[in-house]
Amino acid sequence: MRTHVSALTIIMLVGFCGQANAEAPCPELIRLRSEATEAAKQSMGFPTWKRCETYIRVSLAWNAVAQYANDHREQCDVSARLLDDVEKYYREAIKIRDNVCTGRPARPFPPDIIQR
């Protein structure tokens, strides 16, 4: 499970690092994105019983990024691709939150791992 969550965090970091210069005129969006990324990084080190709470924070943080980016598209020059990426990260955070909070693995196991 830890490998899957690490991959999500790396994807989030790589996806946004390349676009940081394009968003320089909008410091609030950069701050929100940084908070969401930091929350995702911190979610990996917690014991199982506390992960639900951390993934709730991650999903709320990505929701704030998505809402701000959507509300300030023109002002912050947010591209459609960036908005799609932010919304994708938000949806992914919700899936992981729902899985972890119900006691399932963060991501479903691939079919080749499940033995019948």
C-alpha positions in Angstrom: 0.0 0.0 0.0 2.8 2.4 0.8 4.2 2.1 -2.8 0.9 3.2 -4.3 0.6 6.2 -2.1 4.2 7.2 -2.7 3.6 7.0 -6.4 0.6 9.4 -6.1 2.7 11.9 -4.1 5.5 11.7 -6.7 3.0 12.3 -9.5 1.5 15.3 -7.8 5.0 16.8 -7.1 6.2 16.2 -10.7 3.0 17.4 -12.3 3.1 20.8 -10.5 6.8 21.5 -10.3 7.0 22.1 -14.0 4.1 24.6 -13.9 5.3 26.7 -11.0 6.7 29.4 -13.1 3.5 29.8 -15.1 1.5 30.4 -11.9 3.9 33.0 -10.3 1.4 35.8 -10.6 -1.0 33.9 -8.3 0.7 33.3 -5.0 -2.5 32.0 -3.2 -2.8 29.1 -5.7 0.9 28.3 -5.2 0.4 28.3 -1.4 -2.7 26.1 -1.6 -0.9 23.6 -3.9 2.1 23.5 -1.6 -0.2 22.7 1.4 -1.9 20.0 -0.5 1.4 18.4 -1.6 2.8 18.6 1.9 -0.4 17.0 3.3 0.0 14.2 0.8 3.6 13.7 1.9 2.7 13.6 5.5 0.0 11.1 5.0 2.4 8.3 4.4 4.1 8.1 7.8 1.0 7.6 10.0 -0.2 4.3 11.5 -3.2 2.7 9.9 -5.7 3.9 12.6 -4.7 7.5 11.9 -4.5 7.5 8.1 -8.2 8.2 7.7 -7.8 11.6 9.4 -4.7 12.5 7.3 -6.4 11.5 4.0 -9.4 13.6 4.9 -6.9 16.5 5.2 -5.4 15.7 1.9 -8.7 15.6 0.1 -9.8 18.9 1.7 -6.5 20.5 0.6 -6.9 19.3 -3.0 -10.5 20.5 -2.9 -9.3 24.0 -1.9 -6.7 24.0 -4.7 -9.4 22.9 -7.3 -11.9 25.4 -6.1 -9.4 28.3 -6.1 -8.0 27.4 -9.5 -11.5 27.1 -11.0 -12.7 30.4 -9.4 -9.6 32.3 -10.5 -9.0 30.8 -13.9 -8.6 34.0 -15.8 -6.9 36.0 -13.0 -4.3 33.3 -12.4 -4.1 32.3 -16.1 -4.9 28.7 -15.2 -4.9 26.5 -18.3 -7.5 23.9 -19.0 -4.8 21.2 -18.6 -3.7 22.4 -15.2 -7.3 22.6 -14.0 -7.9 19.0 -15.3 -4.8 17.9 -13.4 -5.9 19.5 -10.2 -9.3 18.0 -10.4 -7.8 14.6 -11.2 -5.6 14.8 -8.0 -8.7 15.8 -6.0 -10.7 12.9 -7.3 -7.8 10.6 -6.6 -7.5 11.9 -3.1 -11.2 11.3 -2.5 -10.9 7.7 -3.7 -7.9 7.0 -1.4 -9.7 8.7 1.5 -12.8 6.7 1.0 -10.8 3.4 0.8 -8.6 4.1 3.8 -11.5 5.3 6.0 -13.4 2.1 5.3 -10.5 -0.1 6.1 -9.6 -1.1 2.5 -6.2 -0.6 0.9 -5.6 2.9 -0.4 -5.7 1.5 -4.0 -7.3 -1.7 -5.1 -4.8 -4.5 -5.8 -4.3 -5.3 -9.5 -6.1 -8.4 -10.8 -2.8 -10.3 -11.2 -2.1 -10.0 -7.5 -5.5 -11.3 -6.3 -5.4 -15.1 -6.1 -8.6 -17.0 -6.3 
